[in-house]
């Protein structure tokens, strides 16, 4: 069987988040029959993503090996979902009060730059983060002081031009030098979800079951799976040859239904949407490093279209939550979040919660960007819970685990890991005779890449409106060619 011939095997994927939707896209594009079950009203509606971690430079605490993995996976994800990426760089700065030193970042940046060069030598199509010699650039205080005298550019074209608003409006006296500009781009969750949904809707091999809650899972002696789901009070049962659990932070509930046990953590996080009159030109994303979970936790400033800015503050008072990180018990694979956090997911936020935490986020960032004090909270946060396999809360690169009974879990911590998961799944499906060897590592997405940018924009607009967010979150800052 070649990659474009149809297999008679039927595969079920439970969960239509980034992992489930992307795996469904990959499997159906190579000719497999896929049914995707999602209990919500649309695909890819989970924890906030806003950043393509092309090197993991936001995470000083993770090992270099994970950073190299994140670089490779981000390049793969960018190639799969090019219309969901905001092509603007990220500034990484270390505040004076932080124990870290800027030059401590250099060995990792050089390592990643060399890895990027190797990936391009292997395949020229991997050159999606610009020229490898421009992967990162250091700026000393004197250069920033000179840039602060220049006019901002409406559409920056050089590293120096991107740094002008930073140089003008950040309180440079609070930072250590040099600061780093690195080619880690923005990633738009609404556009990613739109791309995946439009591709799957166009692919006759994929059946999408929205508003379907899986209530029962059985397996017979021939290892066929029966999946019972409920839609608007009506129950139906379907039979499948292989089952993929991609249920996000509810992965443990599906494990319990299927009779498997696995240790995992679940973490609830939120990012806040603010409106700021801004300055004259486009901003890069800006990261002020800090120790996670302390009052000086990392501050993240993510600019969107129409002067919207998404904020993270890695403190228990802003993005993180007391009791927000929980492990599962011995009698279940599903960690139990606190009732007040589940209420936010299932029912919604109280207006006072939005206002208080959003204002704290503005204050957290405005310490470094004084003019940002004028920002206002607009609408509800981007929020959700994510699963972290195992017991390491610092894990940022994760993938697939298998049981012997034609059952796999796809547990991603960062959205860019989806193609790594897909490759591992293809290898397993090849080993059990479901696909030909040519499917393993295949990177042919003709249906996905036939979707127009306009169609993605229109679906993204619909998703922002359906989910109660400002429509500008559907757009990218720079119109792509």
C-alpha positions in Angstrom: 0.0 0.0 0.0 1.4 3.4 -1.0 0.9 6.5 1.1 -2.0 7.7 -1.1 -3.9 4.4 -1.3 -6.7 3.9 1.2 -6.2 1.4 4.0 -9.2 -0.6 5.1 -8.2 -0.1 8.8 -10.2 2.3 10.8 -8.6 4.5 13.4 -10.4 6.4 16.2 -8.9 9.5 17.8 -10.5 10.8 20.9 -9.9 14.6 21.5 -9.9 17.3 18.9 -7.3 19.6 20.4 -4.0 20.5 18.7 -2.7 16.9 19.1 -5.8 15.1 18.0 -6.7 17.3 15.1 -3.1 17.3 13.8 -2.7 13.5 14.1 -6.0 13.1 12.3 -4.7 15.5 9.6 -1.5 13.5 9.2 -3.1 10.1 9.1 -5.9 11.0 6.8 -3.5 12.8 4.4 -1.6 9.5 3.9 -4.8 7.5 3.2 -6.0 6.2 6.5 -9.6 6.3 7.6 -9.9 8.3 10.7 -12.8 9.2 13.0 -12.2 12.2 15.3 -14.3 12.5 18.5 -14.5 15.9 20.1 -16.8 16.7 23.0 -16.7 20.5 22.2 -18.3 22.5 19.4 -15.1 23.1 17.5 -11.5 21.8 17.1 -8.4 23.1 18.9 -9.9 24.9 21.8 -7.6 24.2 24.7 -4.7 25.8 26.7 -3.3 29.0 25.3 -0.5 28.9 22.8 1.1 32.0 21.4 4.7 31.2 20.7 6.6 28.9 18.4 9.4 27.6 20.6 12.1 27.3 17.9 14.8 26.5 20.4 13.1 26.7 23.8 14.8 30.0 24.7 12.0 30.8 27.1 13.0 27.9 29.3 16.4 28.2 31.0 15.6 25.2 33.3 15.3 22.6 30.6 18.3 20.6 29.2 19.9 21.4 25.8 18.5 18.1 24.4 14.9 19.3 24.9 15.8 22.6 23.3 17.2 20.9 20.2 14.0 18.8 20.0 11.8 22.0 20.3 13.8 23.6 17.5 13.3 20.6 15.1 9.7 20.2 16.1 8.9 24.0 15.6 10.4 23.9 12.1 8.3 20.9 11.3 5.2 22.6 12.7 5.9 25.8 10.8 6.1 23.9 7.6 2.8 22.1 8.3 0.9 25.3 9.5 2.7 28.2 7.8 -0.5 30.4 7.7 -0.8 30.2 11.5 2.6 31.8 12.2 3.3 35.5 13.0 6.7 36.1 11.5 8.2 38.3 14.2 11.1 37.7 16.5 11.3 37.5 20.3 13.5 39.6 22.7 14.9 37.7 25.7 16.0 40.0 28.5 17.3 39.3 32.0 16.3 41.7 34.7 18.8 43.1 37.2 17.2 41.3 40.1 17.4 37.9 38.4 20.3 35.6 39.3 20.9 34.6 35.7 23.5 36.2 33.4 22.9 37.0 29.8 26.1 35.4 28.6 24.9 32.1 30.2 22.4 32.0 27.3 25.2 32.1 24.6 26.3 28.4 24.5 22.7 27.3 24.0 22.1 29.9 21.3 25.2 28.9 19.5 24.3 25.2 19.7 20.8 25.9 18.3 22.2 28.1 15.5 24.5 25.2 14.5 21.6 22.7 14.7 19.5 24.9 12.5 22.3 25.1 10.0 22.5 21.3 10.0 18.8 21.0 9.5 19.0 23.3 6.4 21.9 21.3 5.0 19.8 18.2 5.4 16.7 19.8 3.7 16.7 23.3 2.3 13.0 23.5 3.0 13.8 23.7 6.7 15.0 27.2 6.3 11.9 28.8 7.7 13.4 30.9 10.5 15.5 33.1 8.2 19.2 32.8 7.5 20.9 30.7 10.2 23.5 33.4 10.7 20.6 35.6 11.8 19.1 33.1 14.2 20.0 35.3 17.1 21.6 38.7 17.6 22.9 40.4 20.8 22.3 44.0 21.6 24.4 45.9 24.1 23.1 48.9 26.1 25.0 51.5 24.0 23.4 50.1 20.8 19.9 50.2 22.3 20.4 53.7 23.5 21.3 54.7 20.0 18.3 52.8 18.5 16.0 54.6 21.0 16.7 57.9 19.1 15.3 56.5 15.8 11.7 56.5 14.6 9.8 53.2 14.9 9.0 51.3 11.7 5.4 50.4 10.9 6.7 47.1 9.4 10.3 46.4 10.7 12.6 44.7 8.2 15.9 44.3 10.1 16.9 43.1 13.6 17.7 46.7 14.5 14.4 48.0 13.4 12.6 45.4 15.4 14.5 46.6 18.5 13.5 50.2 18.2 10.2 50.1 20.2 11.9 47.9 22.8 14.8 50.4 23.1 12.5 53.4 23.3 9.9 52.2 25.8 11.6 49.5 28.1 13.3 50.8 31.2 16.8 49.7 30.2 18.1 50.5 33.7 16.3 47.4 35.0 18.1 45.0 32.7 21.4 43.2 32.3 23.2 43.3 29.0 23.4 42.1 26.3 19.7 41.3 25.5 19.0 38.7 22.8 16.8 38.9 19.7 16.0 35.4 18.5 13.9 33.9 15.7 11.2 32.4 17.8 7.9 33.5 16.2 4.3 34.0 17.2 1.9 31.1 16.8 -1.8 31.8 16.4 -4.0 29.1 18.0 -7.2 30.3 16.2 -5.4 30.1 12.8 -3.9 26.7 13.6 -7.3 25.3 14.6 -8.9 26.8 11.4 -6.3 25.2 9.2 -6.7 21.8 10.8 -10.5 21.9 10.7 -10.6 23.1 7.0 -8.2 20.4 6.0 -10.1 17.6 7.8 -13.5 18.8 6.5 -12.1 18.6 2.9 -10.6 15.1 3.4 -13.2 12.4 2.7 -11.2 9.9 4.8 -11.8 11.9 8.0 -15.1 11.9 9.9 -15.3 14.6 12.5 -17.7 14.0 15.4 -18.2 17.3 17.3 -20.3 17.6 20.4 -19.5 13.9 21.0 -18.6 12.8 24.5 -17.1 9.3 24.7 -18.8 7.4 27.5 -17.7 3.8 27.1 -14.7 1.9 25.5 -14.6 -1.9 25.0 -12.2 -4.2 23.2 -13.0 -7.7 21.9 -10.7 -10.7 21.6 -9.7 -9.7 18.1 -8.5 -6.4 19.6 -11.2 -4.4 17.8 -12.3 -1.3 19.8 -15.9 -0.3 20.4 -16.4 3.3 21.2 -19.7 4.6 22.5 -20.3 8.3 22.4 -23.2 10.6 23.2 -24.4 13.5 21.1 -27.3 15.6 22.4 -28.6 12.7 24.4 -28.3 10.2 21.6 -25.9 7.3 22.0 -24.1 5.6 19.2 -21.3 2.9 19.0 -18.6 2.6 16.4 -16.0 -0.1 15.8 -12.3 0.6 15.1 -9.0 -1.2 14.6 -6.8 1.2 16.5 -7.5 3.8 19.2 -5.5 7.0 19.8 -6.1 8.9 23.0 -5.4 12.6 22.4 -7.8 13.9 25.0 -5.6 16.6 26.4 -5.9 17.2 30.1 -8.7 14.5 30.1 -6.3 11.9 28.7 -6.5 10.1 32.1 -10.3 9.7 31.8 -9.9 7.9 28.5 -7.2 5.7 30.0 -9.5 4.8 32.8 -12.3 3.9 30.4 -9.9 1.8 28.4 -8.5 0.1 31.5 -4.9 1.5 31.4 -2.9 3.3 34.1 -0.3 6.0 33.6 1.3 8.6 35.9 0.8 12.2 34.8 0.5 15.8 36.0 -2.1 18.3 34.9 -1.5 22.1 35.0 -4.0 24.9 34.7 -2.7 28.1 33.2 -4.1 31.4 31.8 -2.9 34.3 29.6 -4.6 37.6 29.6 -5.8 39.7 26.7 -5.2 43.4 26.9 -5.7 46.5 24.7 -2.9 49.0 24.5 -2.8 52.1 22.3 0.7 50.9 21.6 3.5 53.0 20.0 4.3 53.9 16.5 5.5 50.5 15.1 5.2 46.8 15.5 6.7 45.2 18.6 8.6 42.0 18.8 7.5 39.5 21.5 9.3 40.3 24.7 10.4 37.9 27.5 11.7 39.2 30.8 13.2 36.1 32.5 12.4 35.3 36.1 12.0 32.4 38.5 8.7 30.5 37.9 6.3 30.5 40.8 7.9 33.5 42.5 6.7 37.2 42.5 9.5 37.8 40.0 8.3 35.1 37.6 8.9 35.4 33.9 6.9 38.2 32.2 5.8 37.6 28.6 4.5 40.4 26.2 2.9 38.9 23.0 1.7 41.5 20.5 -1.2 40.8 18.2 -3.0 42.8 15.5 -5.0 46.0 16.4 -3.0 46.8 19.5 -4.0 43.7 21.4 -1.3 42.2 23.7 -1.5 38.8 25.3 0.3 38.6 28.7 1.8 35.8 30.8 3.2 36.4 34.3 4.6 33.1 35.6 3.5 33.8 39.2 0.8 32.1 41.3 -1.2 35.4 41.1 -1.3 35.7 37.3 -0.7 32.8 34.9 -0.2 30.1 37.5 -2.6 29.1 40.2 -2.3 27.8 43.7 -3.2 24.1 43.4 -3.0 24.5 39.6 -0.5 21.6 39.2 -1.9 18.2 40.3 -0.8 14.6 40.0 -3.1 11.6 39.6 -3.9 9.2 42.4 -3.0 5.5 42.4 -6.6 4.4 41.6 -7.0 6.6 38.4 -4.9 7.9 35.5 -6.8 11.3 35.7 -5.4 14.1 38.0 -8.2 16.0 39.7 -8.1 19.7 39.3 -9.6 21.9 42.1 -13.3 22.6 41.6 -12.8 26.4 41.1 -10.4 25.6 38.2 -12.8 23.1 36.6 -15.5 25.7 37.0 -13.5 28.1 34.9 -13.1 25.4 32.1 -16.7 24.1 32.2 -18.7 27.3 33.1 -16.5 30.3 32.7 -14.6 33.0 34.6 -16.2 35.5 36.9 -15.8 39.1 35.7 -14.0 40.0 38.9 -11.4 37.2 38.4 -10.7 38.4 34.9 -10.3 42.0 36.0 -8.1 41.3 39.0 -5.7 38.8 37.4 -5.6 40.8 34.1 -4.7 44.0 36.0 -1.9 42.1 37.9 -0.5 41.0 34.5 -0.5 44.6 33.2 1.3 45.7 36.4 3.8 42.9 36.1 4.7 44.0 32.5 4.6 47.7 33.1 7.4 47.4 35.7 9.6 47.0 32.6 7.5 48.9 30.0 6.2 51.9 31.9 3.9 53.2 29.1 2.1 49.8 29.3 0.4 51.0 32.5 -2.2 52.5 30.2 -3.3 49.1 28.9 -6.7 47.7 29.8 -8.0 44.2 30.2 -10.3 43.3 27.3 -12.4 40.1 27.3 -11.8 36.8 29.0 -8.3 35.1 29.3 -7.0 32.4 27.0 -6.8 29.5 29.4 -6.9 25.8 29.9 -5.3 22.8 31.4 -2.5 20.7 29.9 -1.3 17.2 30.7 2.4 16.5 31.4 3.3 12.8 31.2 5.2 11.4 34.1 6.3 13.4 37.2 8.6 16.2 35.8 6.7 19.5 35.7 9.6 21.0 33.7 9.1 18.7 30.8 8.5 20.6 27.6 9.0 18.0 24.8 6.8 14.9 25.0 5.2 12.5 22.6 3.5 9.1 22.2 3.2 6.1 24.6 1.8 2.8 23.6 -0.1 -0.1 25.1 0.0 -3.6 23.4 -3.7 -3.6 22.6 -3.7 -1.3 19.5 -3.8 1.7 21.8 -1.7 4.9 21.8 -1.6 8.1 23.8 -0.5 11.3 22.2 0.5 13.6 25.1 2.1 16.8 23.9 3.3 19.6 26.2 4.2 22.0 23.4 2.0 22.2 20.3 5.0 21.9 18.0 5.5 18.2 19.1 2.6 17.0 17.0 4.7 15.7 14.0 7.0 13.9 16.3 3.9 12.1 17.7 2.7 11.4 14.2 6.0 9.8 13.2 6.0 7.5 16.2 2.4 6.5 15.5 3.3 5.8 11.8 6.2 3.6 12.9 3.9 1.6 15.2 1.2 1.3 12.5 3.8 0.1 10.1 5.0 -2.5 12.6 1.5 -3.9 13.0 0.9 -3.9 9.2 -1.6 -1.0 9.0 0.6 1.2 6.7 3.5 0.8 4.3 7.0 1.8 5.3 6.8 4.9 3.0 4.2 6.4 5.4 6.7 6.7 8.2 8.1 10.2 8.3 6.0 11.3 5.2 5.6 15.0 4.9 3.0 15.3 2.1 0.1 17.5 3.0 -1.6 18.4 -0.3 -5.0 19.0 1.2 -3.8 21.1 4.1 -1.6 23.2 1.8 -4.4 23.8 -0.6 -6.4 25.8 2.0 -6.2 29.5 1.2 -5.0 32.1 3.7 -8.4 33.9 3.2 -10.3 30.8 4.2 -8.1 30.3 7.3 -8.7 34.0 8.2 -12.5 33.7 7.8 -12.7 30.5 9.9 -10.4 32.1 12.5 -12.7 35.1 12.7 -15.6 32.7 13.3 -13.7 30.9 16.1 -12.8 34.1 17.9 -16.5 35.2 17.8 -17.8 31.8 18.9 -15.4 31.7 21.8 -16.0 35.3 22.9 -12.6 36.8 22.0 -11.7 40.0 20.1 -11.8 39.3 16.4 -8.3 40.8 16.0 -6.9 37.6 17.6 -7.8 35.9 14.2 -5.2 38.0 12.4 -1.4 38.3 12.1 0.5 41.5 12.6 2.2 41.3 9.2 0.3 40.5 6.0 2.1 37.5 4.5 3.1 37.3 0.9 
